[in-house]
Amino acid sequence: MTLGVSLVILLVAVLAMAFRPLFLKKKFPNIHIGGNKALKERGITCATSQDREAQNQAKKHNYKYKIENK
């Protein structure tokens, strides 16, 4: 009995959280840092993007260094 009630409560909670995207066919809001206009204006990006950019800059720098030292 208790398990059944718990499952019903859990089902109602999941449906309540999924109501908008399932029944109204709206997209989930973009909560990623890269999708926030205010943060973009300030030049703030996510850590993954910043790390990728830093790695690309380091690769370019190392490549130039190797060419100059040949």
C-alpha positions in Angstrom: 0.0 0.0 0.0 2.7 2.5 1.0 4.8 1.6 -2.1 1.8 2.3 -4.3 1.1 5.7 -2.8 4.8 6.6 -3.1 4.8 5.6 -6.7 1.7 7.7 -7.4 3.2 10.7 -5.7 6.4 10.3 -7.7 4.5 10.0 -10.9 2.5 13.1 -10.2 5.7 15.0 -9.4 7.4 13.9 -12.6 4.4 14.9 -14.7 4.2 18.3 -13.0 7.8 19.0 -13.8 7.4 17.8 -17.4 4.1 19.5 -18.0 5.4 22.4 -20.1 7.6 20.5 -22.5 5.4 17.5 -22.9 2.0 19.1 -23.2 2.6 22.7 -24.3 5.3 21.7 -26.8 7.7 24.4 -25.6 11.4 24.0 -25.5 13.3 23.7 -22.3 14.9 27.0 -21.4 18.5 27.4 -22.3 20.3 27.7 -19.0 23.8 27.2 -20.3 26.1 30.1 -19.7 26.8 30.5 -23.4 23.1 31.2 -24.0 22.8 34.0 -21.5 22.8 37.4 -23.2 23.8 39.4 -20.1 26.8 37.1 -19.5 27.8 37.3 -23.2 27.8 41.1 -23.0 30.2 40.9 -20.0 32.5 38.5 -21.8 31.8 35.6 -19.4 31.7 32.1 -20.9 31.6 28.6 -19.5 34.7 27.0 -18.2 34.7 24.4 -20.9 34.7 27.0 -23.6 37.4 29.0 -21.8 39.6 25.9 -21.5 39.1 25.0 -25.2 40.1 28.5 -26.2 43.2 28.4 -23.9 44.2 25.0 -25.3 43.9 26.3 -28.9 46.0 29.4 -28.1 48.6 27.2 -26.4 48.8 24.9 -29.5 49.2 27.9 -31.8 51.9 29.3 -29.6 53.8 26.0 -29.4 53.5 25.5 -33.2 55.0 28.9 -33.9 57.8 28.3 -31.3 58.7 25.0 -33.0 58.8 26.6 -36.5 61.0 29.5 -35.3 63.5 27.2 -33.6 64.2 24.9 -36.5 
